[in-house]
Amino acid sequence: MQKKYLIANWKMHKTVQEATAFMQALLPQLEAVDPSQLALCIAPSFVHLPAIAALIDGHESIRPLSLVAQNCHHAAEGAFTGEVSAAMLASIGVSGVLIGHSERRIYQKEDHLLLAKKIKRVLASGMQPFFCCGESLEARRHGSHKTMVQQQLEESLSGLTTQEIEKLAIAYEPVWAIGTGQVASIEAITEMHTFIRQMVSTQYGTERVPILYGGSCNPQNAKAIFDAPHVAGGLVGSASLQVDPLMKMVAALLG
Ligand code: PGA
């Protein structure tokens, strides 16, 4: 059985004290969860990573927890004031990085070329890239959602070998569903996940890349989404900010 993923993308939320309290409440609840079935990834702000790494240190073998960063720079190191390198993240126990989240594509103007470089850098640092893709509302309205996602995947993943692509996870996140409460329908999710699965399989000859769904996932809709074909889990924003809804989504994923 393929491992399931649930990523808690906290975005720019929580103080370090709030993040620590969250983790202290979460850790005991994970004791009963089989780590071979689930990767529960906490993706907090950079600022919180060392404190959370210290809290989960030594527990990785019994708990399905890992740390994911929300971003990193594409260069190995250098004169880039205010930036964080992949090597810095790996050195404190971060195991994955979100790449290409639509909020960074929109607000930081990150383009396909830059994202391709970031993916390479994350892989070179021994971490897992979580590559986010998804169509805009306009593309969905014009029926060009598949073309847009295909382009995002082709332009940022084209330089990768099969061995490299198998280290990735892809998150399909329609932009119009993120933070809006407007979750995609099961039909739309199935259509896009099947499309992405076929694309990756045709181009790289592998079915081993997990494809996650993101965009207004919550405890009420999670089970139907996670049961849809080719959905290996979720990338969750606002519903991941409290322990109770997050654990309900863990239950939906494993149930
Ligand atoms: P949301 O965010 O769950 O709040 O819609 C998802 C995401 O941005 O990854």
Boltz pocket constraint, residues with backbone or C-beta under 6 A from the ligand:
constraints:
  - pocket:
      binder: B
      contacts: [[A, 9], [A, 173], [A, 177], [A, 178], [A, 179], [A, 180], [A, 181], [A, 214], [A, 215], [A, 216], [A, 217], [A, 235], [A, 236], [A, 237], [A, 238], [A, 239]]
      max_distance: 6.0
